[in-house]
Amino acid sequence: MSEEASDADRFLALVAAAQGKDVGLTSIQAGLLVAAELGIARDSRAFARLLGIAHSLVLRELNVLAEREGMLRIVKRDLRTMRVHYTLPPRGEV
């Protein structure tokens, strides 16, 4: 098994685990949280590009997460490119 496949399997396992902890999370929402935690992607365009998902879908799911208290924080919006930068809140903070 290649290292890239192993990394993808690990990512998918972490997404599934996040959904297991919070059944209200969609796959994209869980993926956004895992990607931020692992430092894989911290903005909407990078996430969309890495996973081959339409940026508009990522934006929609990111906004839903931002509305849920304590899930993630939007730290910057680029109105020209529609890119949204986000981060996880510090552990223990809600």
Buried (B, 14 or more C-beta within 10 A) or exposed (E): EEEEEEEEEEBBEBBEEBBEEEEEBBBBBBBBBBBBEEEBBBBBBBBBEEBEBEBEBBBBBBEBBBEEEEBBBBEEEEEEEEBBBBEBEEEEEE
